[in-house]
């Protein structure tokens, strides 16, 4: 009996095909990343060594960190920051509405205001407010107040007007951009429902514009906190002034500047956290989700799940 060798060697037709060998993935070697990390760490080590071996009395920083004069200067810095931003935001909204007005007079006045205050340094504006006594010798509000300009324009008022009026010019452009970002169909629909122009602005346009206005406004608050250090030019007692006074009396000039920088970092960090959560509040219902903070990323890794505010990893 003969046997077909080729037929016997072939596997049955219903037999499954042989499994392919598993692919062995070889990760790409990123040598450039390791070299860059080593270089950065080396530079940081040299920088730390330079500061550690320098003639700096590091013990003076914790000694004066909660000094009464430092805390008073920090309080004044926060007060002038908040009040100047309130003036800037309120006046900025008014200027933004004036810029969009169909009245050529109000639109031109708003444009000239923004042009002047954005085009001149805030440091110069502070000196201008302080020196206006050469033009206005007296401030005379007939039934309310009358005094010499030098007594009226105190360092606090000079700092408040210089920072607040300058900030209003920037806030006007931010608010105008937010109002223009709202689709005109929203306004037309509100008018079709019988809503007045003011009611449409308050209830329809402004709430939708806040999503565009809030992020840059948060940046302006942080920038205002740092810009407030310029008020030392008009002798307003702020954090920098307090640090310089202590440094001059104690001889630790550089140490007190480092202390002031540390307090500014603490304050701006707190404001940055508040800005993040405020942006997340106004970003509700938007397809654009805010990135995770380092703390949220750490929580997500520890829990093994998604910790994104919007529920999307």
C-alpha positions as CSV (number, residue, x, y, z in Angstrom):
1,X,0.0,0.0,0.0
2,X,1.4,3.4,-1.0
3,X,1.1,6.5,1.1
4,X,1.1,10.1,-0.2
5,X,4.0,11.6,1.7
6,X,3.1,15.2,0.8
7,X,-0.5,14.8,1.9
8,X,0.5,13.2,5.2
9,X,2.9,16.1,5.9
10,X,0.3,18.7,5.4
11,X,-1.7,19.7,8.5
12,X,-5.5,19.2,8.5
13,X,-7.4,22.0,6.9
14,X,-9.4,22.8,10.1
15,X,-6.3,23.1,12.2
16,X,-5.7,26.7,13.6
17,X,-2.8,28.6,12.1
18,X,0.4,28.6,14.1
19,X,0.7,31.6,16.5
20,X,3.3,34.2,15.5
21,X,6.2,34.8,17.8
22,X,5.6,37.6,20.3
23,X,7.1,40.9,19.3
24,X,9.8,42.1,21.6
25,X,9.5,45.9,22.0
26,X,12.8,47.7,22.5
27,X,12.4,51.1,24.0
28,X,14.2,54.0,22.3
29,X,17.2,55.3,24.1
30,X,16.8,59.0,24.8
31,X,20.4,59.8,25.6
32,X,19.9,63.5,25.0
33,X,17.4,63.6,27.9
34,X,19.9,62.0,30.3
35,X,22.6,64.4,29.2
36,X,20.4,67.4,29.6
37,X,19.3,66.2,33.1
38,X,22.9,65.8,34.2
39,X,23.8,69.2,32.9
40,X,20.9,70.9,34.6
41,X,21.5,69.1,37.9
42,X,25.2,70.1,37.7
43,X,24.3,73.7,37.1
44,X,21.9,73.7,40.0
45,X,24.5,72.2,42.3
46,X,27.0,74.9,41.3
47,X,24.4,77.6,42.0
48,X,23.5,76.1,45.4
49,X,27.2,75.8,46.3
50,X,27.8,79.4,45.3
51,X,25.0,80.7,47.5
52,X,26.0,78.4,50.4
53,X,29.6,79.5,50.3
54,X,28.8,83.2,49.8
55,X,29.0,85.9,52.4
56,X,25.3,85.7,53.2
57,X,23.9,85.5,56.8
58,X,21.2,82.9,56.1
59,X,20.2,82.9,59.8
60,X,18.9,86.5,59.5
61,X,16.1,85.4,57.1
62,X,14.2,83.2,59.5
63,X,15.0,85.6,62.3
64,X,13.2,88.5,60.5
65,X,10.7,86.5,58.5
66,X,7.8,87.2,60.9
67,X,9.1,90.5,62.1
68,X,6.3,93.0,62.9
69,X,7.6,95.6,60.4
70,X,7.8,93.0,57.6
71,X,4.3,91.8,58.3
72,X,3.1,95.4,58.3
73,X,4.7,96.0,55.0
74,X,3.2,92.7,53.6
75,X,-0.3,93.8,54.8
76,X,0.1,97.2,53.1
77,X,1.2,95.5,49.9
78,X,-1.8,93.2,49.9
79,X,-4.2,96.1,50.7
80,X,-2.8,98.3,47.9
81,X,-3.0,95.3,45.5
82,X,-6.6,94.6,46.3
83,X,-7.8,98.2,46.2
84,X,-5.9,99.0,43.0
85,X,-7.3,95.9,41.3
86,X,-10.9,96.9,42.4
87,X,-10.4,100.3,40.8
88,X,-8.8,98.8,37.7
89,X,-11.6,96.2,37.2
90,X,-14.5,98.6,37.8
91,X,-13.0,101.4,35.7
92,X,-11.9,98.9,33.1
93,X,-15.4,97.5,32.6
94,X,-16.7,101.1,32.2
95,X,-14.0,101.9,29.7
96,X,-14.6,98.7,27.7
97,X,-18.3,99.6,27.4
98,X,-17.4,103.1,26.4
99,X,-15.1,101.8,23.7
100,X,-18.0,99.8,22.2
101,X,-20.4,102.7,22.5
102,X,-21.8,104.2,19.3
103,X,-21.3,107.6,20.8
104,X,-18.0,108.9,19.2
105,X,-17.2,111.2,22.2
106,X,-17.3,108.4,24.8
107,X,-15.5,106.0,22.5
108,X,-12.8,108.5,21.8
109,X,-12.3,109.5,25.4
110,X,-12.0,105.8,26.3
111,X,-9.5,105.2,23.5
112,X,-7.3,108.3,24.6
113,X,-7.3,107.1,28.2
114,X,-6.2,103.6,27.3
115,X,-3.6,105.0,24.8
116,X,-2.1,107.2,27.5
117,X,-2.0,104.9,30.5
118,X,-0.8,101.9,28.4
119,X,1.8,104.0,26.6
120,X,3.6,105.4,29.7
121,X,5.4,103.5,32.4
122,X,3.6,103.1,35.8
123,X,6.8,104.3,37.5
124,X,6.5,107.6,35.6
125,X,2.8,107.9,36.4
126,X,3.5,107.5,40.1
127,X,5.8,110.5,40.0
128,X,3.3,112.5,37.9
129,X,0.6,112.0,40.6
130,X,3.1,113.0,43.3
131,X,4.2,116.1,41.4
132,X,0.8,117.5,40.3
133,X,1.0,120.0,43.1
134,X,2.9,122.2,40.6
135,X,-0.3,122.4,38.6
136,X,-3.0,122.1,41.2
137,X,-1.9,123.8,44.4
138,X,-5.2,123.2,46.1
139,X,-7.9,120.5,45.9
140,X,-11.2,122.3,46.3
141,X,-14.4,120.3,46.4
142,X,-16.5,123.2,47.5
143,X,-19.0,121.7,50.0
144,X,-17.0,118.6,51.0
145,X,-13.2,119.1,51.1
146,X,-10.6,121.8,50.6
147,X,-6.8,121.3,51.2
148,X,-3.4,121.8,49.8
149,X,-2.4,119.3,47.2
150,X,0.7,118.2,49.1
151,X,-1.5,117.3,52.1
152,X,-4.2,115.7,49.9
153,X,-1.9,113.5,47.8
154,X,-0.6,111.2,50.5
155,X,1.7,108.3,49.6
156,X,-1.1,105.9,50.0
157,X,-3.5,107.8,47.7
158,X,-0.7,108.4,45.2
159,X,0.1,104.7,45.1
160,X,-3.6,103.8,44.8
161,X,-4.3,106.2,41.9
162,X,-1.0,105.4,40.1
163,X,-1.6,101.6,40.2
164,X,-5.4,101.6,39.9
165,X,-5.7,104.0,37.0
166,X,-2.9,102.3,35.1
167,X,-4.5,98.9,35.6
168,X,-7.8,100.1,34.3
169,X,-6.3,100.6,30.9
170,X,-5.2,97.0,30.7
171,X,-8.5,95.7,32.2
172,X,-10.4,97.7,29.6
173,X,-8.8,95.8,26.8
174,X,-9.3,92.4,28.6
175,X,-12.9,93.1,29.2
176,X,-13.4,94.4,25.6
177,X,-11.9,91.1,24.3
178,X,-14.2,89.1,26.5
179,X,-17.3,91.0,25.4
180,X,-16.3,90.6,21.7
181,X,-15.9,86.9,22.2
182,X,-19.6,86.4,22.9
183,X,-21.5,85.7,19.7
184,X,-23.7,88.5,18.5
185,X,-26.6,86.0,18.1
186,X,-26.8,85.9,21.9
187,X,-27.5,89.7,22.0
188,X,-29.9,89.5,19.1
189,X,-31.9,86.7,20.8
190,X,-32.0,88.6,24.1
191,X,-33.3,91.7,22.3
192,X,-35.9,89.6,20.5
193,X,-37.2,88.5,23.9
194,X,-37.7,92.1,24.8
195,X,-34.6,92.5,27.1
196,X,-33.1,96.0,27.3
197,X,-29.4,96.7,26.4
198,X,-28.4,97.0,30.0
199,X,-30.2,93.8,31.0
200,X,-28.7,91.9,28.1
201,X,-25.3,93.0,29.0
202,X,-25.7,92.0,32.7
203,X,-27.5,88.7,32.3
204,X,-26.4,87.4,28.9
205,X,-23.2,88.9,27.6
206,X,-21.1,89.4,30.8
207,X,-21.6,85.9,32.3
208,X,-20.5,84.3,29.0
209,X,-17.6,86.7,28.7
210,X,-16.3,85.8,32.1
211,X,-14.8,82.6,30.8
212,X,-12.5,84.8,28.6
213,X,-12.0,87.6,31.1
214,X,-11.1,85.6,34.2
215,X,-7.7,83.9,33.2
216,X,-6.0,87.2,32.1
217,X,-7.5,89.0,35.1
218,X,-5.9,86.4,37.4
219,X,-2.6,87.1,35.8
220,X,-3.1,90.9,36.2
221,X,-3.7,90.4,40.0
222,X,-0.4,88.5,40.3
223,X,1.3,91.1,38.2
224,X,-0.2,93.9,40.3
225,X,1.2,92.3,43.5
226,X,4.7,92.4,42.1
227,X,4.2,95.8,40.5
228,X,3.2,97.3,43.8
229,X,6.9,97.2,44.8
230,X,7.3,100.4,42.7
231,X,5.3,102.4,45.2
232,X,8.5,102.7,47.2
233,X,9.2,105.6,44.8
234,X,6.5,107.7,46.5
235,X,7.4,106.6,50.0
236,X,4.5,104.2,50.6
237,X,5.4,101.7,53.3
238,X,5.2,98.3,51.6
239,X,7.0,95.0,51.9
240,X,10.0,96.1,49.9
241,X,10.3,99.3,51.9
242,X,10.1,97.4,55.2
243,X,12.8,94.9,54.0
244,X,15.1,97.7,52.9
245,X,14.7,99.6,56.2
246,X,15.5,96.5,58.2
247,X,18.4,95.6,55.9
248,X,19.9,99.1,56.3
249,X,19.6,99.1,60.1
250,X,20.9,95.5,60.6
251,X,23.5,95.5,57.8
252,X,21.8,92.4,56.2
253,X,20.8,94.2,53.0
254,X,20.9,91.2,50.6
255,X,19.4,88.9,53.2
256,X,16.3,91.1,53.6
257,X,15.9,91.3,49.8
258,X,15.9,87.5,49.7
259,X,13.3,87.6,52.5
260,X,11.1,90.0,50.5
261,X,11.4,87.7,47.5
262,X,10.3,84.7,49.6
263,X,7.2,86.6,50.8
264,X,6.4,87.6,47.3
265,X,6.7,84.0,46.2
266,X,4.4,82.9,49.0
267,X,1.7,85.5,48.1
268,X,1.9,84.8,44.4
269,X,1.7,81.1,44.9
270,X,-1.5,81.5,47.0
271,X,-3.0,83.7,44.3
272,X,-2.1,81.2,41.6
273,X,-4.0,78.5,43.4
274,X,-7.0,80.8,43.8
275,X,-6.8,81.7,40.1
276,X,-6.8,78.0,39.1
277,X,-10.0,77.2,41.0
278,X,-11.7,80.3,39.8
279,X,-10.8,79.4,36.2
280,X,-12.2,75.9,36.8
281,X,-15.4,77.3,38.1
282,X,-16.0,79.5,35.0
283,X,-14.8,76.6,32.7
284,X,-17.8,74.4,33.7
285,X,-19.6,73.1,30.7
286,X,-16.7,73.9,28.4
287,X,-15.0,71.2,26.3
288,X,-11.7,72.8,27.2
289,X,-10.5,71.3,30.5
290,X,-7.8,72.8,32.6
291,X,-4.6,70.9,33.1
292,X,-4.0,69.0,36.4
293,X,-2.0,70.7,39.1
294,X,1.1,68.9,40.4
295,X,-0.9,68.0,43.6
296,X,-3.8,66.5,41.5
297,X,-1.4,64.6,39.3
298,X,0.2,63.1,42.5
299,X,-3.2,62.1,43.8
300,X,-4.2,60.5,40.5
301,X,-1.0,58.4,40.5
302,X,-1.6,57.3,44.1
303,X,-5.2,56.4,43.5
304,X,-4.5,54.8,40.1
305,X,-7.4,56.6,38.5
306,X,-8.4,59.9,36.9
307,X,-8.5,63.0,39.1
308,X,-9.2,65.5,36.4
309,X,-11.7,68.3,37.3
310,X,-13.8,67.4,34.3
311,X,-13.5,63.7,34.8
312,X,-11.4,63.3,31.7
313,X,-7.8,62.0,32.1
